[in-house]
């Protein structure tokens, strides 16, 4: 773990660095607000310990600038103990506040707590890119690619593809997909799902005569239940390379 420590009190920085390095952290140091912003951008630390009162650029301004490009946890150090000063720090993007003088053990405990929280948050964040076979979805730009070639998907097609790729082993009813993607459950509109799946199949590149492995990779997540009694995957004996069909297992599937 890399920690950036920025304070214009050199002895304080030296002491913090010594203690953190003894705990196994990699420590980068700075002495003013401008240096804090530059090091935060170039070093990509896992946590920043930032003094409030510094030359060139104070801690509040430095914190604001860092928040323009990073959500790294920031602990603000200050000699001020007024509640308003603490509130200002939080408003400018600080995650925690420690008043000088402080016990180094408390600082280390706060660092561990913030790093633990940040690690848990990262685990909970959904991946921005989903890959299945030759299909890639980029959630951040809401774009799709087939073998690195852009694929034009409508908003609903993208949502539907994302749902199926996120749950490759789940079987969905038409009604469930209609409710999840379109937000309503009306039997007269049930064929909307069929139309979108047919379009997705074409755009995903499942053409008649396509190579089996090529289609099977994508087909593994383009499978969902449409009628009562469906219990699983399409039986190999009923595979068709030419079109979507209802197989013996009563599933709409893309087989090849």
FINU-300395 format. One record per residue: residue in one letter; x, y, z of N, C-alpha, C in turn. Coordinates in nm, 3 decimals. Layout:
! residues N
{'A'; {X; Y; Z}; {X; Y; Z}; {X; Y; Z}} ...
This chain:
! residues 256
{'X'; {0.084; -0.120; 0.000}; {0.000; 0.000; 0.000}; {0.088; 0.125; 0.000}} {'X'; {0.052; 0.222; -0.082}; {0.129; 0.346; -0.091}; {0.051; 0.460; -0.026}} {'X'; {0.118; 0.533; 0.062}; {0.056; 0.645; 0.134}; {0.133; 0.773; 0.104}} {'X'; {0.061; 0.877; 0.070}; {0.119; 1.009; 0.046}; {0.099; 1.094; 0.171}} {'X'; {0.207; 1.147; 0.227}; {0.201; 1.233; 0.345}; {0.251; 1.371; 0.307}} {'X'; {0.166; 1.473; 0.325}; {0.203; 1.609; 0.285}; {0.179; 1.704; 0.402}} {'X'; {0.287; 1.768; 0.449}; {0.280; 1.864; 0.559}; {0.404; 1.951; 0.552}} {'X'; {0.391; 2.078; 0.586}; {0.507; 2.167; 0.581}; {0.595; 2.154; 0.706}} {'X'; {0.554; 2.075; 0.805}; {0.636; 2.047; 0.921}; {0.722; 1.924; 0.892}} {'X'; {0.847; 1.946; 0.858}; {0.934; 1.837; 0.811}; {0.957; 1.730; 0.917}} {'X'; {0.971; 1.772; 1.044}; {0.993; 1.675; 1.149}; {0.871; 1.583; 1.166}} {'X'; {0.752; 1.642; 1.154}; {0.629; 1.564; 1.165}; {0.621; 1.463; 1.051}} {'X'; {0.650; 1.509; 0.930}; {0.646; 1.420; 0.813}; {0.746; 1.306; 0.830}} {'X'; {0.866; 1.340; 0.880}; {0.969; 1.238; 0.899}; {0.924; 1.132; 1.000}} {'X'; {0.859; 1.178; 1.108}; {0.811; 1.085; 1.210}; {0.700; 0.994; 1.157}} {'X'; {0.604; 1.053; 1.083}; {0.495; 0.973; 1.026}; {0.550; 0.872; 0.927}} {'X'; {0.643; 0.916; 0.842}; {0.701; 0.826; 0.742}; {0.771; 0.709; 0.809}} {'X'; {0.849; 0.737; 0.913}; {0.922; 0.632; 0.983}; {0.827; 0.526; 1.040}} {'X'; {0.721; 0.572; 1.106}; {0.626; 0.479; 1.168}; {0.548; 0.398; 1.064}} {'X'; {0.508; 0.463; 0.955}; {0.432; 0.392; 0.852}; {0.517; 0.291; 0.777}} {'X'; {0.642; 0.327; 0.750}; {0.731; 0.234; 0.683}; {0.762; 0.113; 0.771}} {'X'; {0.767; 0.134; 0.903}; {0.786; 0.022; 0.994}; {0.668; -0.075; 0.990}} {'X'; {0.550; -0.023; 0.951}; {0.431; -0.108; 0.938}; {0.417; -0.170; 0.799}} {'X'; {0.515; -0.143; 0.713}; {0.516; -0.206; 0.581}; {0.457; -0.123; 0.469}} {'X'; {0.421; 0.002; 0.496}; {0.366; 0.088; 0.391}; {0.478; 0.152; 0.310}} {'X'; {0.450; 0.178; 0.184}; {0.538; 0.261; 0.101}; {0.493; 0.405; 0.120}} {'X'; {0.585; 0.495; 0.154}; {0.548; 0.633; 0.187}; {0.613; 0.732; 0.092}} {'X'; {0.532; 0.820; 0.035}; {0.578; 0.930; -0.049}; {0.545; 1.059; 0.026}} {'X'; {0.636; 1.156; 0.025}; {0.613; 1.278; 0.104}; {0.619; 1.404; 0.019}} {'X'; {0.553; 1.508; 0.069}; {0.554; 1.639; 0.007}; {0.544; 1.744; 0.116}} {'X'; {0.561; 1.873; 0.079}; {0.564; 1.977; 0.181}; {0.470; 2.095; 0.154}} {'X'; {0.394; 2.092; 0.043}; {0.298; 2.199; 0.020}; {0.181; 2.147; -0.064}} {'X'; {0.078; 2.230; -0.076}; {-0.045; 2.189; -0.144}; {-0.028; 2.156; -0.291}} {'X'; {0.051; 2.235; -0.360}; {0.074; 2.209; -0.502}; {0.143; 2.075; -0.523}} {'X'; {0.241; 2.048; -0.436}; {0.311; 1.920; -0.445}; {0.216; 1.804; -0.413}} {'X'; {0.121; 1.828; -0.322}; {0.022; 1.725; -0.288}; {-0.060; 1.685; -0.410}} {'X'; {-0.105; 1.785; -0.486}; {-0.186; 1.758; -0.606}; {-0.103; 1.685; -0.711}} {'X'; {0.020; 1.731; -0.732}; {0.106; 1.670; -0.834}; {0.139; 1.525; -0.799}} {'X'; {0.173; 1.500; -0.672}; {0.208; 1.365; -0.630}; {0.086; 1.272; -0.630}} {'X'; {-0.030; 1.327; -0.596}; {-0.152; 1.246; -0.599}; {-0.180; 1.198; -0.741}} {'X'; {-0.150; 1.282; -0.840}; {-0.173; 1.245; -0.980}; {-0.067; 1.150; -1.033}} {'X'; {0.060; 1.174; -0.996}; {0.169; 1.095; -1.053}; {0.196; 0.964; -0.980}} {'X'; {0.171; 0.961; -0.849}; {0.205; 0.843; -0.769}; {0.087; 0.748; -0.746}} {'X'; {-0.036; 0.797; -0.768}; {-0.158; 0.717; -0.745}; {-0.156; 0.645; -0.609}} {'X'; {-0.147; 0.722; -0.500}; {-0.141; 0.659; -0.367}; {-0.273; 0.594; -0.330}} {'X'; {-0.268; 0.503; -0.234}; {-0.389; 0.437; -0.183}; {-0.456; 0.520; -0.075}} {'X'; {-0.382; 0.615; -0.016}; {-0.437; 0.703; 0.087}; {-0.348; 0.826; 0.098}} {'X'; {-0.409; 0.939; 0.134}; {-0.334; 1.064; 0.150}; {-0.355; 1.119; 0.290}} {'X'; {-0.244; 1.156; 0.356}; {-0.249; 1.230; 0.483}; {-0.209; 1.373; 0.448}} {'X'; {-0.301; 1.467; 0.469}; {-0.286; 1.602; 0.416}; {-0.305; 1.707; 0.524}} {'X'; {-0.207; 1.795; 0.539}; {-0.218; 1.903; 0.637}; {-0.311; 2.012; 0.585}} {'X'; {-0.380; 2.079; 0.677}; {-0.473; 2.185; 0.636}; {-0.402; 2.314; 0.599}} {'X'; {-0.310; 2.359; 0.684}; {-0.242; 2.488; 0.662}; {-0.106; 2.463; 0.599}} {'X'; {-0.095; 2.495; 0.469}; {0.031; 2.475; 0.396}; {0.055; 2.591; 0.301}} {'X'; {0.182; 2.616; 0.265}; {0.212; 2.724; 0.169}; {0.170; 2.688; 0.027}} {'X'; {0.165; 2.789; -0.058}; {0.131; 2.779; -0.199}; {-0.016; 2.742; -0.223}} {'X'; {-0.061; 2.637; -0.158}; {-0.199; 2.592; -0.174}; {-0.238; 2.522; -0.045}} {'X'; {-0.344; 2.572; 0.020}; {-0.379; 2.509; 0.149}; {-0.445; 2.373; 0.128}} {'X'; {-0.464; 2.302; 0.238}; {-0.515; 2.166; 0.232}; {-0.654; 2.156; 0.172}} {'X'; {-0.739; 2.255; 0.199}; {-0.875; 2.251; 0.145}; {-0.875; 2.261; -0.008}} {'X'; {-0.795; 2.356; -0.059}; {-0.787; 2.371; -0.205}; {-0.721; 2.250; -0.270}} {'X'; {-0.617; 2.198; -0.204}; {-0.550; 2.079; -0.257}; {-0.647; 1.960; -0.260}} {'X'; {-0.725; 1.946; -0.155}; {-0.822; 1.837; -0.148}; {-0.924; 1.849; -0.260}} {'X'; {-0.972; 1.971; -0.284}; {-1.069; 1.995; -0.391}; {-1.012; 1.957; -0.527}} {'X'; {-0.887; 1.996; -0.553}; {-0.824; 1.965; -0.681}; {-0.801; 1.815; -0.698}} {'X'; {-0.763; 1.748; -0.590}; {-0.741; 1.603; -0.597}; {-0.872; 1.531; -0.627}} {'X'; {-0.981; 1.582; -0.571}; {-1.112; 1.519; -0.594}; {-1.159; 1.533; -0.738}} {'X'; {-1.097; 1.619; -0.815}; {-1.133; 1.634; -0.956}; {-1.090; 1.512; -1.038}} {'X'; {-0.991; 1.436; -0.988}; {-0.943; 1.322; -1.065}; {-0.927; 1.194; -0.983}} {'X'; {-0.953; 1.200; -0.853}; {-0.933; 1.081; -0.772}; {-1.028; 1.076; -0.653}} {'X'; {-1.068; 0.955; -0.616}; {-1.151; 0.933; -0.497}; {-1.070; 0.865; -0.387}} {'X'; {-0.938; 0.884; -0.388}; {-0.850; 0.826; -0.288}; {-0.890; 0.876; -0.148}} {'X'; {-0.888; 0.790; -0.046}; {-0.919; 0.836; 0.091}; {-0.820; 0.942; 0.137}} {'X'; {-0.871; 1.047; 0.202}; {-0.787; 1.157; 0.249}; {-0.813; 1.183; 0.397}} {'X'; {-0.705; 1.183; 0.476}; {-0.712; 1.221; 0.617}; {-0.654; 1.361; 0.629}} {'X'; {-0.730; 1.453; 0.683}; {-0.687; 1.591; 0.699}; {-0.628; 1.611; 0.838}} {'X'; {-0.508; 1.671; 0.844}; {-0.444; 1.705; 0.971}; {-0.455; 1.855; 0.994}} {'X'; {-0.485; 1.895; 1.115}; {-0.497; 2.038; 1.142}; {-0.477; 2.068; 1.289}} {'X'; {-0.430; 2.191; 1.316}; {-0.416; 2.237; 1.454}; {-0.548; 2.297; 1.502}} {'X'; {-0.643; 2.315; 1.408}; {-0.772; 2.375; 1.443}; {-0.868; 2.265; 1.489}} {'X'; {-0.936; 2.293; 1.597}; {-1.027; 2.191; 1.652}; {-1.174; 2.232; 1.645}} {'X'; {-1.203; 2.347; 1.582}; {-1.340; 2.394; 1.573}; {-1.421; 2.304; 1.479}} {'X'; {-1.547; 2.284; 1.514}; {-1.634; 2.199; 1.433}; {-1.648; 2.252; 1.291}} {'X'; {-1.652; 2.385; 1.276}; {-1.668; 2.444; 1.143}; {-1.551; 2.410; 1.052}} {'X'; {-1.431; 2.408; 1.111}; {-1.313; 2.373; 1.031}; {-1.321; 2.228; 0.983}} {'X'; {-1.368; 2.141; 1.071}; {-1.384; 2.002; 1.033}; {-1.489; 1.986; 0.924}} {'X'; {-1.600; 2.059; 0.939}; {-1.706; 2.052; 0.838}; {-1.657; 2.100; 0.702}} {'X'; {-1.574; 2.205; 0.703}; {-1.517; 2.255; 0.577}; {-1.431; 2.148; 0.511}} {'X'; {-1.353; 2.077; 0.594}; {-1.269; 1.971; 0.540}; {-1.352; 1.862; 0.474}} {'X'; {-1.460; 1.821; 0.540}; {-1.546; 1.719; 0.482}; {-1.614; 1.769; 0.355}} {'X'; {-1.655; 1.896; 0.355}; {-1.720; 1.954; 0.237}; {-1.625; 1.959; 0.117}} {'X'; {-1.496; 1.971; 0.142}; {-1.398; 1.979; 0.033}; {-1.347; 1.841; -0.009}} {'X'; {-1.400; 1.735; 0.053}; {-1.367; 1.601; 0.006}; {-1.285; 1.515; 0.100}} {'X'; {-1.254; 1.564; 0.222}; {-1.178; 1.484; 0.317}; {-1.266; 1.370; 0.369}} {'X'; {-1.203; 1.257; 0.400}; {-1.276; 1.141; 0.453}; {-1.265; 1.130; 0.604}} {'X'; {-1.159; 1.187; 0.660}; {-1.140; 1.183; 0.805}; {-1.060; 1.306; 0.848}} {'X'; {-1.062; 1.332; 0.978}; {-1.004; 1.455; 1.031}; {-0.931; 1.421; 1.159}} {'X'; {-0.808; 1.467; 1.174}; {-0.730; 1.441; 1.295}; {-0.667; 1.572; 1.342}} {'X'; {-0.691; 1.605; 1.470}; {-0.644; 1.732; 1.524}; {-0.505; 1.716; 1.587}} {'X'; {-0.415; 1.807; 1.554}; {-0.281; 1.809; 1.614}; {-0.288; 1.867; 1.755}} {'X'; {-0.204; 1.822; 1.846}; {-0.115; 1.704; 1.837}; {-0.195; 1.575; 1.848}} {'X'; {-0.146; 1.470; 1.784}; {-0.220; 1.344; 1.785}; {-0.125; 1.229; 1.818}} {'X'; {-0.182; 1.119; 1.859}; {-0.106; 0.998; 1.888}; {-0.086; 0.923; 1.757}} {'X'; {0.038; 0.884; 1.728}; {0.066; 0.815; 1.602}; {-0.013; 0.685; 1.591}} {'X'; {-0.043; 0.623; 1.705}; {-0.122; 0.501; 1.703}; {-0.264; 0.527; 1.652}} {'X'; {-0.319; 0.644; 1.689}; {-0.452; 0.680; 1.640}; {-0.449; 0.704; 1.489}} {'X'; {-0.345; 0.772; 1.442}; {-0.334; 0.795; 1.298}; {-0.326; 0.662; 1.223}} {'X'; {-0.245; 0.570; 1.273}; {-0.231; 0.441; 1.205}; {-0.363; 0.363; 1.208}} {'X'; {-0.437; 0.374; 1.318}; {-0.566; 0.306; 1.326}; {-0.664; 0.364; 1.225}} {'X'; {-0.665; 0.496; 1.210}; {-0.754; 0.560; 1.114}; {-0.714; 0.524; 0.971}} {'X'; {-0.585; 0.515; 0.945}; {-0.538; 0.475; 0.813}; {-0.585; 0.334; 0.780}} {'X'; {-0.569; 0.242; 0.875}; {-0.613; 0.104; 0.851}; {-0.763; 0.096; 0.825}} {'X'; {-0.840; 0.175; 0.902}; {-0.986; 0.173; 0.886}; {-1.027; 0.225; 0.749}} {'X'; {-0.965; 0.334; 0.704}; {-1.000; 0.391; 0.573}; {-0.959; 0.298; 0.459}} {'X'; {-0.842; 0.237; 0.470}; {-0.797; 0.144; 0.367}; {-0.888; 0.021; 0.360}} {'X'; {-0.933; -0.023; 0.478}; {-1.023; -0.138; 0.482}; {-1.155; -0.105; 0.414}} {'X'; {-1.207; 0.016; 0.444}; {-1.332; 0.059; 0.383}; {-1.318; 0.075; 0.232}} {'X'; {-1.206; 0.136; 0.190}; {-1.183; 0.158; 0.047}; {-1.171; 0.025; -0.026}} {'X'; {-1.106; -0.075; 0.036}; {-1.093; -0.206; -0.025}; {-1.227; -0.275; -0.040}} {'X'; {-1.312; -0.262; 0.062}; {-1.445; -0.323; 0.056}; {-1.530; -0.257; -0.052}} {'X'; {-1.517; -0.124; -0.065}; {-1.595; -0.051; -0.166}; {-1.554; -0.093; -0.307}} {'X'; {-1.424; -0.115; -0.328}; {-1.376; -0.156; -0.460}; {-1.431; -0.293; -0.498}} {'X'; {-1.439; -0.383; -0.398}; {-1.491; -0.517; -0.425}; {-1.638; -0.512; -0.464}} {'X'; {-1.711; -0.413; -0.409}; {-1.854; -0.404; -0.436}; {-1.884; -0.335; -0.569}} {'X'; {-1.787; -0.262; -0.621}; {-1.810; -0.190; -0.747}; {-1.822; -0.290; -0.862}} {'X'; {-1.923; -0.275; -0.945}; {-1.934; -0.365; -1.060}; {-1.825; -0.337; -1.161}} {'X'; {-1.779; -0.442; -1.228}; {-1.676; -0.423; -1.329}; {-1.730; -0.339; -1.443}} {'X'; {-1.643; -0.252; -1.494}; {-1.685; -0.164; -1.603}; {-1.689; -0.236; -1.737}} {'X'; {-1.614; -0.347; -1.750}; {-1.614; -0.421; -1.876}; {-1.660; -0.564; -1.851}} {'X'; {-1.752; -0.608; -1.934}; {-1.801; -0.745; -1.928}; {-1.761; -0.816; -2.058}} {'X'; {-1.710; -0.937; -2.046}; {-1.664; -1.011; -2.164}; {-1.724; -1.150; -2.163}} {'X'; {-1.782; -1.189; -2.276}; {-1.831; -1.325; -2.293}; {-1.802; -1.367; -2.437}} {'X'; {-1.711; -1.462; -2.450}; {-1.672; -1.504; -2.585}; {-1.611; -1.387; -2.662}} {'X'; {-1.670; -1.357; -2.776}; {-1.616; -1.249; -2.859}; {-1.689; -1.117; -2.838}} {'X'; {-1.777; -1.111; -2.738}; {-1.854; -0.989; -2.711}; {-1.801; -0.919; -2.587}} {'X'; {-1.780; -0.787; -2.596}; {-1.736; -0.706; -2.484}; {-1.831; -0.589; -2.465}} {'X'; {-1.874; -0.567; -2.341}; {-1.955; -0.450; -2.308}; {-1.874; -0.358; -2.219}} {'X'; {-1.872; -0.231; -2.253}; {-1.808; -0.129; -2.170}; {-1.917; -0.048; -2.103}} {'X'; {-1.937; -0.069; -1.972}; {-2.047; -0.004; -1.900}; {-2.026; 0.146; -1.887}} {'X'; {-1.901; 0.190; -1.874}; {-1.875; 0.333; -1.854}; {-1.916; 0.415; -1.975}} {'X'; {-1.894; 0.364; -2.096}; {-1.931; 0.437; -2.217}; {-2.056; 0.380; -2.283}} {'X'; {-2.111; 0.274; -2.221}; {-2.229; 0.204; -2.275}; {-2.210; 0.169; -2.423}} {'X'; {-2.096; 0.108; -2.449}; {-2.066; 0.067; -2.586}; {-2.039; -0.083; -2.589}} {'X'; {-2.060; -0.143; -2.706}; {-2.043; -0.287; -2.722}; {-1.947; -0.313; -2.838}} {'X'; {-1.874; -0.426; -2.827}; {-1.777; -0.461; -2.929}; {-1.786; -0.611; -2.959}} {'X'; {-1.777; -0.645; -3.086}; {-1.769; -0.783; -3.129}; {-1.633; -0.802; -3.194}} {'X'; {-1.545; -0.877; -3.125}; {-1.408; -0.894; -3.171}; {-1.343; -0.759; -3.198}} {'X'; {-1.359; -0.666; -3.101}; {-1.301; -0.531; -3.103}; {-1.362; -0.438; -3.208}} {'X'; {-1.466; -0.484; -3.277}; {-1.536; -0.399; -3.374}; {-1.662; -0.343; -3.305}} {'X'; {-1.682; -0.211; -3.305}; {-1.799; -0.153; -3.237}; {-1.930; -0.208; -3.292}} {'X'; {-2.023; -0.234; -3.200}; {-2.156; -0.282; -3.235}; {-2.257; -0.179; -3.188}} {'X'; {-2.345; -0.137; -3.275}; {-2.443; -0.034; -3.242}; {-2.563; -0.097; -3.172}} {'X'; {-2.578; -0.072; -3.042}; {-2.690; -0.123; -2.965}; {-2.778; -0.009; -2.917}} {'X'; {-2.909; -0.030; -2.918}; {-2.999; 0.068; -2.858}; {-2.985; 0.059; -2.706}} {'X'; {-3.045; 0.154; -2.635}; {-3.035; 0.155; -2.489}; {-3.092; 0.027; -2.428}} {'X'; {-3.206; -0.018; -2.476}; {-3.268; -0.139; -2.422}; {-3.190; -0.264; -2.459}} {'X'; {-3.136; -0.268; -2.581}; {-3.054; -0.381; -2.621}; {-2.931; -0.392; -2.532}} {'X'; {-2.871; -0.277; -2.502}; {-2.754; -0.277; -2.414}; {-2.790; -0.329; -2.275}} {'X'; {-2.902; -0.277; -2.220}; {-2.945; -0.320; -2.087}; {-2.973; -0.470; -2.083}} {'X'; {-3.037; -0.519; -2.187}; {-3.071; -0.661; -2.194}; {-2.944; -0.746; -2.205}} {'X'; {-2.853; -0.705; -2.291}; {-2.726; -0.778; -2.307}; {-2.648; -0.780; -2.176}} {'X'; {-2.646; -0.665; -2.107}; {-2.572; -0.656; -1.981}; {-2.631; -0.750; -1.875}} {'X'; {-2.764; -0.752; -1.867}; {-2.830; -0.838; -1.769}; {-2.796; -0.985; -1.793}} {'X'; {-2.801; -1.028; -1.918}; {-2.774; -1.168; -1.950}; {-2.627; -1.203; -1.930}} {'X'; {-2.538; -1.109; -1.962}; {-2.395; -1.136; -1.943}; {-2.357; -1.139; -1.796}} {'X'; {-2.428; -1.063; -1.715}; {-2.400; -1.063; -1.571}; {-2.451; -1.189; -1.503}} {'X'; {-2.546; -1.255; -1.564}; {-2.605; -1.374; -1.503}; {-2.605; -1.489; -1.603}} {'X'; {-2.487; -1.540; -1.637}; {-2.476; -1.638; -1.746}; {-2.544; -1.771; -1.720}} {'X'; {-2.569; -1.806; -1.595}; {-2.627; -1.938; -1.566}; {-2.771; -1.930; -1.520}} {'X'; {-2.832; -1.814; -1.538}; {-2.970; -1.798; -1.493}; {-3.065; -1.804; -1.611}} {'X'; {-3.181; -1.864; -1.589}; {-3.285; -1.873; -1.692}; {-3.395; -1.774; -1.658}} {'X'; {-3.432; -1.689; -1.754}; {-3.531; -1.585; -1.732}; {-3.660; -1.613; -1.811}} {'X'; {-3.771; -1.576; -1.753}; {-3.897; -1.578; -1.827}; {-3.907; -1.448; -1.906}} {'X'; {-3.991; -1.449; -2.009}; {-4.015; -1.324; -2.083}; {-4.067; -1.216; -1.988}} {'X'; {-4.158; -1.256; -1.899}; {-4.219; -1.159; -1.808}; {-4.114; -1.095; -1.717}} {'X'; {-4.019; -1.176; -1.669}; {-3.915; -1.124; -1.581}; {-3.827; -1.023; -1.655}} {'X'; {-3.789; -1.057; -1.778}; {-3.706; -0.965; -1.857}; {-3.782; -0.838; -1.890}} {'X'; {-3.910; -0.852; -1.922}; {-3.991; -0.735; -1.955}; {-3.997; -0.640; -1.836}} {'X'; {-4.014; -0.698; -1.717}; {-4.023; -0.617; -1.597}; {-3.888; -0.555; -1.562}} {'X'; {-3.778; -0.633; -1.577}; {-3.646; -0.586; -1.539}; {-3.592; -0.478; -1.633}} {'X'; {-3.617; -0.493; -1.763}; {-3.560; -0.400; -1.862}; {-3.655; -0.287; -1.899}} {'X'; {-3.784; -0.320; -1.916}; {-3.879; -0.219; -1.961}; {-3.962; -0.162; -1.845}} {'X'; {-3.964; -0.232; -1.733}; {-4.030; -0.178; -1.615}; {-4.179; -0.197; -1.610}} {'X'; {-4.232; -0.288; -1.691}; {-4.375; -0.315; -1.682}; {-4.401; -0.461; -1.718}} {'X'; {-4.516; -0.509; -1.686}; {-4.550; -0.649; -1.710}; {-4.687; -0.655; -1.778}} {'X'; {-4.687; -0.646; -1.907}; {-4.811; -0.646; -1.984}; {-4.803; -0.758; -2.087}} {'X'; {-4.897; -0.852; -2.082}; {-4.890; -0.971; -2.167}; {-4.894; -0.936; -2.315}} {'X'; {-4.966; -0.829; -2.351}; {-4.976; -0.792; -2.492}; {-4.844; -0.743; -2.549}} {'X'; {-4.747; -0.706; -2.459}; {-4.618; -0.655; -2.505}; {-4.508; -0.759; -2.490}} {'X'; {-4.546; -0.884; -2.463}; {-4.448; -0.986; -2.429}; {-4.353; -1.015; -2.544}} {'X'; {-4.398; -0.998; -2.668}; {-4.313; -1.025; -2.784}; {-4.202; -0.922; -2.801}} {'X'; {-4.209; -0.813; -2.725}; {-4.102; -0.714; -2.727}; {-3.969; -0.781; -2.694}} {'X'; {-3.972; -0.871; -2.598}; {-3.850; -0.941; -2.557}; {-3.796; -1.024; -2.674}} {'X'; {-3.884; -1.097; -2.743}; {-3.842; -1.181; -2.855}; {-3.773; -1.098; -2.963}} {'X'; {-3.833; -0.982; -2.993}; {-3.778; -0.895; -3.098}; {-3.638; -0.849; -3.061}} {'X'; {-3.620; -0.807; -2.936}; {-3.489; -0.757; -2.894}; {-3.384; -0.868; -2.890}} {'X'; {-3.423; -0.987; -2.846}; {-3.330; -1.099; -2.844}; {-3.287; -1.135; -2.986}} {'X'; {-3.384; -1.132; -3.081}; {-3.353; -1.162; -3.221}; {-3.252; -1.062; -3.275}} {'X'; {-3.273; -0.935; -3.242}; {-3.179; -0.831; -3.288}; {-3.040; -0.851; -3.225}} {'X'; {-3.038; -0.882; -3.095}; {-2.911; -0.903; -3.027}; {-2.835; -1.020; -3.090}} {'X'; {-2.909; -1.124; -3.123}; {-2.845; -1.240; -3.182}; {-2.777; -1.204; -3.314}} {'X'; {-2.847; -1.124; -3.394}; {-2.789; -1.081; -3.520}; {-2.667; -0.992; -3.500}} {'X'; {-2.679; -0.897; -3.406}; {-2.569; -0.803; -3.383}; {-2.450; -0.870; -3.316}} {'X'; {-2.477; -0.977; -3.239}; {-2.368; -1.049; -3.172}; {-2.292; -1.137; -3.270}} {'X'; {-2.345; -1.153; -3.390}; {-2.273; -1.227; -3.492}; {-2.309; -1.372; -3.503}} {'X'; {-2.425; -1.411; -3.449}; {-2.467; -1.552; -3.460}; {-2.535; -1.573; -3.594}} {'X'; {-2.459; -1.594; -3.695}; {-2.513; -1.614; -3.830}; {-2.523; -1.763; -3.860}} {'X'; {-2.616; -1.803; -3.945}; {-2.625; -1.944; -3.984}; {-2.492; -1.994; -4.036}} {'X'; {-2.452; -2.112; -3.988}; {-2.327; -2.170; -4.034}; {-2.206; -2.121; -3.958}} {'X'; {-2.227; -2.037; -3.854}; {-2.113; -1.989; -3.778}; {-2.048; -2.105; -3.705}} {'X'; {-1.920; -2.088; -3.672}; {-1.847; -2.194; -3.602}; {-1.913; -2.222; -3.469}} {'X'; {-1.919; -2.351; -3.433}; {-1.990; -2.388; -3.311}; {-1.933; -2.322; -3.188}} {'X'; {-1.800; -2.326; -3.170}; {-1.740; -2.269; -3.049}; {-1.766; -2.120; -3.043}} {'X'; {-1.760; -2.057; -3.158}; {-1.781; -1.912; -3.167}; {-1.920; -1.876; -3.115}} {'X'; {-2.021; -1.951; -3.156}; {-2.158; -1.921; -3.116}; {-2.190; -1.971; -2.976}} {'X'; {-2.132; -2.087; -2.938}; {-2.162; -2.144; -2.807}; {-2.117; -2.053; -2.695}} {'X'; {-2.005; -1.982; -2.713}; {-1.956; -1.894; -2.608}; {-2.059; -1.785; -2.576}} {'X'; {-2.114; -1.726; -2.676}; {-2.215; -1.623; -2.654}; {-2.348; -1.686; -2.618}} {'X'; {-2.377; -1.800; -2.677}; {-2.502; -1.867; -2.648}; {-2.516; -1.908; -2.503}} {'X'; {-2.406; -1.924; -2.433}; {-2.412; -1.966; -2.293}; {-2.485; -1.867; -2.205}} {'X'; {-2.486; -1.740; -2.246}; {-2.561; -1.643; -2.165}; {-2.684; -1.589; -2.236}} {'X'; {-2.702; -1.621; -2.364}; {-2.824; -1.581; -2.433}; {-2.925; -1.694; -2.424}} {'X'; {-2.965; -1.727; -2.303}; {-3.060; -1.835; -2.280}; {-3.156; -1.792; -2.172}} {'X'; {-3.287; -1.807; -2.194}; {-3.381; -1.771; -2.089}; {-3.513; -1.844; -2.107}} {'X'; {-3.584; -1.861; -2.001}; {-3.710; -1.933; -1.999}; {-3.824; -1.846; -2.049}} {'X'; {-3.914; -1.902; -2.131}; {-4.026; -1.822; -2.181}; {-4.162; -1.883; -2.149}} {'X'; {-4.164; -2.010; -2.113}; {-4.291; -2.074; -2.084}; {-4.283; -2.152; -1.953}} {'X'; {-4.395; -2.180; -1.893}; {-4.397; -2.260; -1.771}; {-4.338; -2.397; -1.797}} {'X'; {-4.270; -2.450; -1.697}; {-4.216; -2.584; -1.707}; {-4.072; -2.589; -1.753}} {'X'; {-4.014; -2.474; -1.789}; {-3.873; -2.476; -1.830}; {-3.787; -2.509; -1.710}} {'X'; {-3.688; -2.592; -1.731}; {-3.606; -2.633; -1.618}; {-3.457; -2.626; -1.644}} {'X'; {-3.414; -2.584; -1.759}; {-3.270; -2.579; -1.779}; {-3.232; -2.552; -1.922}} {'X'; {-3.113; -2.605; -1.958}; {-3.056; -2.574; -2.087}; {-3.121; -2.653; -2.200}} {'X'; {-3.102; -2.605; -2.319}; {-3.152; -2.674; -2.438}; {-3.081; -2.807; -2.456}} {'X'; {-3.153; -2.909; -2.494}; {-3.092; -3.039; -2.516}; {-3.017; -3.038; -2.649}} {'X'; {-2.896; -3.091; -2.651}; {-2.816; -3.092; -2.775}; {-2.889; -3.153; -2.893}} {'X'; {-2.977; -3.251; -2.867}; {-3.045; -3.319; -2.978}; {-3.137; -3.227; -3.054}} {'X'; {-3.175; -3.114; -2.995}; {-3.269; -3.024; -3.060}; {-3.201; -2.898; -3.110}} {'X'; {-3.071; -2.900; -3.126}; {-3.001; -2.779; -3.168}; {-3.033; -2.741; -3.312}} {'X'; {-3.034; -2.613; -3.336}; {-3.058; -2.563; -3.471}; {-2.961; -2.450; -3.499}} {'X'; {-2.898; -2.452; -3.616}; {-2.799; -2.350; -3.649}; {-2.863; -2.233; -3.722}} {'X'; {-2.991; -2.243; -3.750}; {-3.050; -2.144; -3.839}; {-3.141; -2.044; -3.772}} {'X'; {-3.197; -2.075; -3.656}; {-3.291; -1.980; -3.600}; {-3.315; -2.008; -3.452}} {'X'; {-3.378; -1.909; -3.388}; {-3.423; -1.930; -3.251}; {-3.544; -2.024; -3.255}} {'X'; {-3.554; -2.110; -3.157}; {-3.668; -2.199; -3.152}; {-3.696; -2.239; -3.008}} {'X'; {-3.816; -2.289; -2.985}; {-3.849; -2.344; -2.854}; {-3.814; -2.491; -2.857}} {'X'; {-3.724; -2.534; -2.769}; {-3.678; -2.671; -2.766}; {-3.762; -2.752; -2.669}} {'X'; {-3.729; -2.881; -2.657}; {-3.806; -2.968; -2.568}; {-3.807; -2.918; -2.425}} {'X'; {-3.700; -2.852; -2.385}; {-3.694; -2.800; -2.249}; {-3.775; -2.673; -2.233}} {'X'; {-3.847; -2.635; -2.341}; {-3.936; -2.518; -2.340}; {-3.860; -2.389; -2.317}} {'X'; {-3.738; -2.381; -2.373}; {-3.656; -2.261; -2.357}; {-3.632; -2.196; -2.492}} {'X'; {-3.632; -2.065; -2.490}; {-3.580; -1.994; -2.605}; {-3.428; -2.001; -2.589}} {'X'; {-3.358; -2.046; -2.690}; {-3.213; -2.047; -2.679}; {-3.151; -2.022; -2.815}} {'X'; {-3.025; -1.986; -2.809}; {-2.950; -1.964; -2.931}; {-2.857; -2.084; -2.945}} {'X'; {-2.892; -2.177; -3.031}; {-2.813; -2.299; -3.046}; {-2.748; -2.303; -3.183}} {'X'; {-2.638; -2.370; -3.189}; {-2.572; -2.385; -3.319}; {-2.489; -2.512; -3.320}} 
